[in-house]
Amino acid sequence: MKNAEMKTEGDILTIKVDLTKEFGPSSSGKTIIIASTEGNVSIEGHEEIKVGLNVYKKK
């Protein structure tokens, strides 16, 4: 995961992203990537549940 932290407390999932970071342009070049799971990932302790996260801004 790039710049994204996920944690669970019981049945609550919290996602934390630092909005001041950038990881360069998206593959299309239209946006700047701030955070990404780079596809779908399982949630620790709840492997049957998946998260796909993309945080971006326009160039």
PDB file of N, CA, C and O in Angstrom:
ATOM      1  N   MET A   1       0.836  -1.181   0.000  1.00  0.00           N
ATOM      2  CA  MET A   1       0.000   0.000   0.000  1.00  0.00           C
ATOM      3  C   MET A   1       0.877   1.238   0.000  1.00  0.00           C
ATOM      4  O   MET A   1       1.876   1.314   0.715  1.00  0.00           O
ATOM      5  N   LYS A   2       0.495   2.177  -0.791  1.00  0.00           N
ATOM      6  CA  LYS A   2       1.193   3.451  -0.836  1.00  0.00           C
ATOM      7  C   LYS A   2       0.441   4.469   0.012  1.00  0.00           C
ATOM      8  O   LYS A   2      -0.696   4.820  -0.304  1.00  0.00           O
ATOM      9  N   ASN A   3       1.062   4.942   1.081  1.00  0.00           N
ATOM     10  CA  ASN A   3       0.558   6.057   1.875  1.00  0.00           C
ATOM     11  C   ASN A   3      -0.823   5.820   2.474  1.00  0.00           C
ATOM     12  O   ASN A   3      -1.554   6.779   2.721  1.00  0.00           O
ATOM     13  N   ALA A   4      -1.196   4.571   2.711  1.00  0.00           N
ATOM     14  CA  ALA A   4      -2.488   4.280   3.333  1.00  0.00           C
ATOM     15  C   ALA A   4      -2.269   3.275   4.455  1.00  0.00           C
ATOM     16  O   ALA A   4      -1.585   2.266   4.284  1.00  0.00           O
ATOM     17  N   GLU A   5      -2.855   3.568   5.588  1.00  0.00           N
ATOM     18  CA  GLU A   5      -2.754   2.679   6.741  1.00  0.00           C
ATOM     19  C   GLU A   5      -4.163   2.229   7.106  1.00  0.00           C
ATOM     20  O   GLU A   5      -5.057   3.056   7.285  1.00  0.00           O
ATOM     21  N   MET A   6      -4.358   0.926   7.217  1.00  0.00           N
ATOM     22  CA  MET A   6      -5.666   0.397   7.606  1.00  0.00           C
ATOM     23  C   MET A   6      -5.519  -0.353   8.920  1.00  0.00           C
ATOM     24  O   MET A   6      -4.539  -1.066   9.138  1.00  0.00           O
ATOM     25  N   LYS A   7      -6.504  -0.182   9.791  1.00  0.00           N
ATOM     26  CA  LYS A   7      -6.514  -0.969  11.023  1.00  0.00           C
ATOM     27  C   LYS A   7      -7.956  -1.260  11.406  1.00  0.00           C
ATOM     28  O   LYS A   7      -8.875  -0.517  11.060  1.00  0.00           O
ATOM     29  N   THR A   8      -8.129  -2.349  12.121  1.00  0.00           N
ATOM     30  CA  THR A   8      -9.460  -2.704  12.598  1.00  0.00           C
ATOM     31  C   THR A   8      -9.461  -2.719  14.119  1.00  0.00           C
ATOM     32  O   THR A   8      -8.496  -3.127  14.767  1.00  0.00           O
ATOM     33  N   GLU A   9     -10.564  -2.265  14.653  1.00  0.00           N
ATOM     34  CA  GLU A   9     -10.843  -2.366  16.081  1.00  0.00           C
ATOM     35  C   GLU A   9     -12.212  -2.998  16.177  1.00  0.00           C
ATOM     36  O   GLU A   9     -13.229  -2.342  15.952  1.00  0.00           O
ATOM     37  N   GLY A  10     -12.234  -4.285  16.513  1.00  0.00           N
ATOM     38  CA  GLY A  10     -13.495  -5.017  16.488  1.00  0.00           C
ATOM     39  C   GLY A  10     -13.984  -5.093  15.056  1.00  0.00           C
ATOM     40  O   GLY A  10     -13.275  -5.588  14.180  1.00  0.00           O
ATOM     41  N   ASP A  11     -15.180  -4.612  14.814  1.00  0.00           N
ATOM     42  CA  ASP A  11     -15.759  -4.635  13.476  1.00  0.00           C
ATOM     43  C   ASP A  11     -15.682  -3.286  12.767  1.00  0.00           C
ATOM     44  O   ASP A  11     -16.399  -3.063  11.791  1.00  0.00           O
ATOM     45  N   ILE A  12     -14.825  -2.385  13.241  1.00  0.00           N
ATOM     46  CA  ILE A  12     -14.683  -1.061  12.645  1.00  0.00           C
ATOM     47  C   ILE A  12     -13.343  -0.980  11.913  1.00  0.00           C
ATOM     48  O   ILE A  12     -12.291  -1.237  12.498  1.00  0.00           O
ATOM     49  N   LEU A  13     -13.392  -0.619  10.629  1.00  0.00           N
ATOM     50  CA  LEU A  13     -12.199  -0.415   9.814  1.00  0.00           C
ATOM     51  C   LEU A  13     -11.905   1.079   9.744  1.00  0.00           C
ATOM     52  O   LEU A  13     -12.789   1.881   9.445  1.00  0.00           O
ATOM     53  N   THR A  14     -10.649   1.447  10.024  1.00  0.00           N
ATOM     54  CA  THR A  14     -10.215   2.832   9.920  1.00  0.00           C
ATOM     55  C   THR A  14      -9.109   2.896   8.873  1.00  0.00           C
ATOM     56  O   THR A  14      -8.164   2.108   8.902  1.00  0.00           O
ATOM     57  N   ILE A  15      -9.239   3.847   7.947  1.00  0.00           N
ATOM     58  CA  ILE A  15      -8.229   4.064   6.910  1.00  0.00           C
ATOM     59  C   ILE A  15      -7.638   5.442   7.129  1.00  0.00           C
ATOM     60  O   ILE A  15      -8.365   6.427   7.262  1.00  0.00           O
ATOM     61  N   LYS A  16      -6.305   5.509   7.165  1.00  0.00           N
ATOM     62  CA  LYS A  16      -5.600   6.767   7.413  1.00  0.00           C
ATOM     63  C   LYS A  16      -4.708   7.063   6.207  1.00  0.00           C
ATOM     64  O   LYS A  16      -3.920   6.217   5.783  1.00  0.00           O
ATOM     65  N   VAL A  17      -4.845   8.291   5.651  1.00  0.00           N
ATOM     66  CA  VAL A  17      -4.082   8.715   4.476  1.00  0.00           C
ATOM     67  C   VAL A  17      -3.500  10.093   4.742  1.00  0.00           C
ATOM     68  O   VAL A  17      -4.201  10.995   5.201  1.00  0.00           O
ATOM     69  N   ASP A  18      -2.205  10.253   4.449  1.00  0.00           N
ATOM     70  CA  ASP A  18      -1.557  11.568   4.543  1.00  0.00           C
ATOM     71  C   ASP A  18      -1.795  12.291   3.222  1.00  0.00           C
ATOM     72  O   ASP A  18      -1.211  11.929   2.200  1.00  0.00           O
ATOM     73  N   LEU A  19      -2.651  13.311   3.239  1.00  0.00           N
ATOM     74  CA  LEU A  19      -3.040  14.018   2.021  1.00  0.00           C
ATOM     75  C   LEU A  19      -1.960  14.960   1.499  1.00  0.00           C
ATOM     76  O   LEU A  19      -2.134  15.560   0.439  1.00  0.00           O
ATOM     77  N   THR A  20      -0.851  15.103   2.219  1.00  0.00           N
ATOM     78  CA  THR A  20       0.227  15.974   1.759  1.00  0.00           C
ATOM     79  C   THR A  20       1.224  15.244   0.858  1.00  0.00           C
ATOM     80  O   THR A  20       2.071  15.890   0.241  1.00  0.00           O
ATOM     81  N   LYS A  21       1.143  13.919   0.769  1.00  0.00           N
ATOM     82  CA  LYS A  21       2.100  13.149  -0.042  1.00  0.00           C
ATOM     83  C   LYS A  21       1.577  12.916  -1.440  1.00  0.00           C
ATOM     84  O   LYS A  21       0.368  12.882  -1.672  1.00  0.00           O
ATOM     85  N   GLU A  22       2.508  12.756  -2.374  1.00  0.00           N
ATOM     86  CA  GLU A  22       2.163  12.441  -3.763  1.00  0.00           C
ATOM     87  C   GLU A  22       3.099  11.345  -4.257  1.00  0.00           C
ATOM     88  O   GLU A  22       4.258  11.284  -3.846  1.00  0.00           O
ATOM     89  N   PHE A  23       2.593  10.468  -5.148  1.00  0.00           N
ATOM     90  CA  PHE A  23       3.387   9.377  -5.693  1.00  0.00           C
ATOM     91  C   PHE A  23       3.486   9.443  -7.210  1.00  0.00           C
ATOM     92  O   PHE A  23       3.755   8.437  -7.867  1.00  0.00           O
ATOM     93  N   GLY A  24       3.266  10.629  -7.760  1.00  0.00           N
ATOM     94  CA  GLY A  24       3.417  10.811  -9.192  1.00  0.00           C
ATOM     95  C   GLY A  24       2.119  10.634  -9.947  1.00  0.00           C
ATOM     96  O   GLY A  24       1.060  10.426  -9.356  1.00  0.00           O
ATOM     97  N   PRO A  25       2.216  10.721 -11.273  1.00  0.00           N
ATOM     98  CA  PRO A  25       1.015  10.666 -12.103  1.00  0.00           C
ATOM     99  C   PRO A  25       0.429   9.257 -12.202  1.00  0.00           C
ATOM    100  O   PRO A  25       1.132   8.257 -12.056  1.00  0.00           O
ATOM    101  N   SER A  26      -0.869   9.212 -12.451  1.00  0.00           N
ATOM    102  CA  SER A  26      -1.533   7.932 -12.721  1.00  0.00           C
ATOM    103  C   SER A  26      -1.076   7.428 -14.083  1.00  0.00           C
ATOM    104  O   SER A  26      -0.376   8.138 -14.805  1.00  0.00           O
ATOM    105  N   SER A  27      -1.463   6.216 -14.435  1.00  0.00           N
ATOM    106  CA  SER A  27      -1.049   5.658 -15.726  1.00  0.00           C
ATOM    107  C   SER A  27      -1.603   6.462 -16.900  1.00  0.00           C
ATOM    108  O   SER A  27      -0.978   6.519 -17.959  1.00  0.00           O
ATOM    109  N   SER A  28      -2.775   7.086 -16.723  1.00  0.00           N
ATOM    110  CA  SER A  28      -3.348   7.905 -17.796  1.00  0.00           C
ATOM    111  C   SER A  28      -2.683   9.282 -17.867  1.00  0.00           C
ATOM    112  O   SER A  28      -2.739   9.957 -18.896  1.00  0.00           O
ATOM    113  N   GLY A  29      -2.052   9.690 -16.757  1.00  0.00           N
ATOM    114  CA  GLY A  29      -1.419  10.999 -16.702  1.00  0.00           C
ATOM    115  C   GLY A  29      -2.369  12.135 -16.376  1.00  0.00           C
ATOM    116  O   GLY A  29      -1.951  13.292 -16.340  1.00  0.00           O
ATOM    117  N   LYS A  30      -3.631  11.836 -16.139  1.00  0.00           N
ATOM    118  CA  LYS A  30      -4.621  12.878 -15.873  1.00  0.00           C
ATOM    119  C   LYS A  30      -4.678  13.290 -14.407  1.00  0.00           C
ATOM    120  O   LYS A  30      -5.137  14.387 -14.087  1.00  0.00           O
ATOM    121  N   THR A  31      -4.216  12.423 -13.520  1.00  0.00           N
ATOM    122  CA  THR A  31      -4.310  12.694 -12.087  1.00  0.00           C
ATOM    123  C   THR A  31      -2.972  12.403 -11.403  1.00  0.00           C
ATOM    124  O   THR A  31      -2.095  11.750 -11.968  1.00  0.00           O
ATOM    125  N   ILE A  32      -2.840  12.909 -10.165  1.00  0.00           N
ATOM    126  CA  ILE A  32      -1.676  12.643  -9.315  1.00  0.00           C
ATOM    127  C   ILE A  32      -2.133  11.698  -8.201  1.00  0.00           C
ATOM    128  O   ILE A  32      -3.122  11.968  -7.521  1.00  0.00           O
ATOM    129  N   ILE A  33      -1.421  10.609  -8.022  1.00  0.00           N
ATOM    130  CA  ILE A  33      -1.770   9.615  -7.000  1.00  0.00           C
ATOM    131  C   ILE A  33      -1.301  10.095  -5.637  1.00  0.00           C
ATOM    132  O   ILE A  33      -0.145  10.480  -5.467  1.00  0.00           O
ATOM    133  N   ILE A  34      -2.217  10.068  -4.660  1.00  0.00           N
ATOM    134  CA  ILE A  34      -1.903  10.419  -3.278  1.00  0.00           C
ATOM    135  C   ILE A  34      -1.757   9.160  -2.435  1.00  0.00           C
ATOM    136  O   ILE A  34      -0.862   9.072  -1.594  1.00  0.00           O
ATOM    137  N   ALA A  35      -2.633   8.188  -2.660  1.00  0.00           N
ATOM    138  CA  ALA A  35      -2.564   6.914  -1.932  1.00  0.00           C
ATOM    139  C   ALA A  35      -3.274   5.843  -2.739  1.00  0.00           C
ATOM    140  O   ALA A  35      -4.196   6.130  -3.502  1.00  0.00           O
ATOM    141  N   SER A  36      -2.830   4.599  -2.562  1.00  0.00           N
ATOM    142  CA  SER A  36      -3.464   3.499  -3.277  1.00  0.00           C
ATOM    143  C   SER A  36      -3.151   2.173  -2.601  1.00  0.00           C
ATOM    144  O   SER A  36      -2.062   1.985  -2.058  1.00  0.00           O
ATOM    145  N   THR A  37      -4.101   1.267  -2.636  1.00  0.00           N
ATOM    146  CA  THR A  37      -3.832  -0.100  -2.209  1.00  0.00           C
ATOM    147  C   THR A  37      -3.247  -0.904  -3.369  1.00  0.00           C
ATOM    148  O   THR A  37      -2.850  -2.056  -3.188  1.00  0.00           O
ATOM    149  N   GLU A  38      -3.192  -0.310  -4.544  1.00  0.00           N
ATOM    150  CA  GLU A  38      -2.670  -0.951  -5.754  1.00  0.00           C
ATOM    151  C   GLU A  38      -3.427  -2.240  -6.045  1.00  0.00           C
ATOM    152  O   GLU A  38      -2.829  -3.297  -6.248  1.00  0.00           O
ATOM    153  N   GLY A  39      -4.738  -2.136  -6.062  1.00  0.00           N
ATOM    154  CA  GLY A  39      -5.613  -3.295  -6.272  1.00  0.00           C
ATOM    155  C   GLY A  39      -6.388  -3.594  -5.007  1.00  0.00           C
ATOM    156  O   GLY A  39      -6.334  -2.842  -4.034  1.00  0.00           O
ATOM    157  N   ASN A  40      -7.107  -4.697  -5.033  1.00  0.00           N
ATOM    158  CA  ASN A  40      -7.906  -5.078  -3.870  1.00  0.00           C
ATOM    159  C   ASN A  40      -7.062  -5.869  -2.883  1.00  0.00           C
ATOM    160  O   ASN A  40      -6.323  -6.774  -3.272  1.00  0.00           O
ATOM    161  N   VAL A  41      -7.174  -5.521  -1.602  1.00  0.00           N
ATOM    162  CA  VAL A  41      -6.422  -6.209  -0.555  1.00  0.00           C
ATOM    163  C   VAL A  41      -7.381  -6.682   0.533  1.00  0.00           C
ATOM    164  O   VAL A  41      -8.423  -6.072   0.774  1.00  0.00           O
ATOM    165  N   SER A  42      -7.009  -7.779   1.182  1.00  0.00           N
ATOM    166  CA  SER A  42      -7.808  -8.309   2.294  1.00  0.00           C
ATOM    167  C   SER A  42      -7.565  -7.483   3.542  1.00  0.00           C
ATOM    168  O   SER A  42      -6.503  -6.885   3.716  1.00  0.00           O
ATOM    169  N   ILE A  43      -8.564  -7.460   4.404  1.00  0.00           N
ATOM    170  CA  ILE A  43      -8.464  -6.771   5.684  1.00  0.00           C
ATOM    171  C   ILE A  43      -7.998  -7.782   6.719  1.00  0.00           C
ATOM    172  O   ILE A  43      -8.587  -8.853   6.861  1.00  0.00           O
ATOM    173  N   GLU A  44      -6.936  -7.438   7.443  1.00  0.00           N
ATOM    174  CA  GLU A  44      -6.387  -8.352   8.442  1.00  0.00           C
ATOM    175  C   GLU A  44      -7.463  -8.747   9.460  1.00  0.00           C
ATOM    176  O   GLU A  44      -8.142  -7.894  10.031  1.00  0.00           O
ATOM    177  N   GLY A  45      -7.599 -10.039   9.667  1.00  0.00           N
ATOM    178  CA  GLY A  45      -8.613 -10.546  10.587  1.00  0.00           C
ATOM    179  C   GLY A  45      -9.971 -10.752   9.945  1.00  0.00           C
ATOM    180  O   GLY A  45     -10.855 -11.361  10.547  1.00  0.00           O
ATOM    181  N   HIS A  46     -10.149 -10.249   8.722  1.00  0.00           N
ATOM    182  CA  HIS A  46     -11.397 -10.390   7.959  1.00  0.00           C
ATOM    183  C   HIS A  46     -11.034 -10.655   6.497  1.00  0.00           C
ATOM    184  O   HIS A  46     -11.459  -9.924   5.602  1.00  0.00           O
ATOM    185  N   GLU A  47     -10.250 -11.702   6.266  1.00  0.00           N
ATOM    186  CA  GLU A  47      -9.681 -11.954   4.951  1.00  0.00           C
ATOM    187  C   GLU A  47     -10.716 -12.100   3.838  1.00  0.00           C
ATOM    188  O   GLU A  47     -10.386 -11.935   2.663  1.00  0.00           O
ATOM    189  N   GLU A  48     -11.945 -12.404   4.191  1.00  0.00           N
ATOM    190  CA  GLU A  48     -12.992 -12.546   3.168  1.00  0.00           C
ATOM    191  C   GLU A  48     -13.491 -11.190   2.661  1.00  0.00           C
ATOM    192  O   GLU A  48     -14.215 -11.126   1.667  1.00  0.00           O
ATOM    193  N   ILE A  49     -13.104 -10.106   3.344  1.00  0.00           N
ATOM    194  CA  ILE A  49     -13.506  -8.752   2.961  1.00  0.00           C
ATOM    195  C   ILE A  49     -12.326  -8.073   2.279  1.00  0.00           C
ATOM    196  O   ILE A  49     -11.198  -8.128   2.769  1.00  0.00           O
ATOM    197  N   LYS A  50     -12.596  -7.433   1.146  1.00  0.00           N
ATOM    198  CA  LYS A  50     -11.549  -6.767   0.365  1.00  0.00           C
ATOM    199  C   LYS A  50     -11.788  -5.262   0.322  1.00  0.00           C
ATOM    200  O   LYS A  50     -12.925  -4.795   0.400  1.00  0.00           O
ATOM    201  N   VAL A  51     -10.684  -4.507   0.196  1.00  0.00           N
ATOM    202  CA  VAL A  51     -10.738  -3.053   0.043  1.00  0.00           C
ATOM    203  C   VAL A  51      -9.881  -2.680  -1.161  1.00  0.00           C
ATOM    204  O   VAL A  51      -8.764  -3.174  -1.317  1.00  0.00           O
ATOM    205  N   GLY A  52     -10.412  -1.808  -2.009  1.00  0.00           N
ATOM    206  CA  GLY A  52      -9.654  -1.221  -3.103  1.00  0.00           C
ATOM    207  C   GLY A  52      -9.714   0.289  -2.945  1.00  0.00           C
ATOM    208  O   GLY A  52     -10.787   0.879  -3.075  1.00  0.00           O
ATOM    209  N   LEU A  53      -8.586   0.921  -2.666  1.00  0.00           N
ATOM    210  CA  LEU A  53      -8.562   2.343  -2.363  1.00  0.00           C
ATOM    211  C   LEU A  53      -7.681   3.091  -3.353  1.00  0.00           C
ATOM    212  O   LEU A  53      -6.542   2.693  -3.599  1.00  0.00           O
ATOM    213  N   ASN A  54      -8.197   4.158  -3.913  1.00  0.00           N
ATOM    214  CA  ASN A  54      -7.430   5.091  -4.732  1.00  0.00           C
ATOM    215  C   ASN A  54      -7.773   6.503  -4.299  1.00  0.00           C
ATOM    216  O   ASN A  54      -8.939   6.898  -4.325  1.00  0.00           O
ATOM    217  N   VAL A  55      -6.771   7.264  -3.903  1.00  0.00           N
ATOM    218  CA  VAL A  55      -6.943   8.664  -3.544  1.00  0.00           C
ATOM    219  C   VAL A  55      -6.087   9.456  -4.513  1.00  0.00           C
ATOM    220  O   VAL A  55      -4.890   9.195  -4.642  1.00  0.00           O
ATOM    221  N   TYR A  56      -6.694  10.433  -5.205  1.00  0.00           N
ATOM    222  CA  TYR A  56      -5.959  11.175  -6.229  1.00  0.00           C
ATOM    223  C   TYR A  56      -6.526  12.568  -6.384  1.00  0.00           C
ATOM    224  O   TYR A  56      -7.604  12.888  -5.884  1.00  0.00           O
ATOM    225  N   LYS A  57      -5.755  13.398  -7.103  1.00  0.00           N
ATOM    226  CA  LYS A  57      -6.236  14.751  -7.413  1.00  0.00           C
ATOM    227  C   LYS A  57      -5.902  15.046  -8.861  1.00  0.00           C
ATOM    228  O   LYS A  57      -5.004  14.438  -9.444  1.00  0.00           O
ATOM    229  N   LYS A  58      -6.639  15.989  -9.436  1.00  0.00           N
ATOM    230  CA  LYS A  58      -6.373  16.390 -10.822  1.00  0.00           C
ATOM    231  C   LYS A  58      -5.052  17.121 -10.899  1.00  0.00           C
ATOM    232  O   LYS A  58      -4.644  17.791  -9.950  1.00  0.00           O
ATOM    233  N   LYS A  59      -4.383  16.990 -12.036  1.00  0.00           N
ATOM    234  CA  LYS A  59      -3.104  17.681 -12.254  1.00  0.00           C
ATOM    235  C   LYS A  59      -3.287  19.181 -12.238  1.00  0.00           C
ATOM    236  O   LYS A  59      -2.319  19.923 -12.405  1.00  0.00           O
TER     237      LYS A  59
END
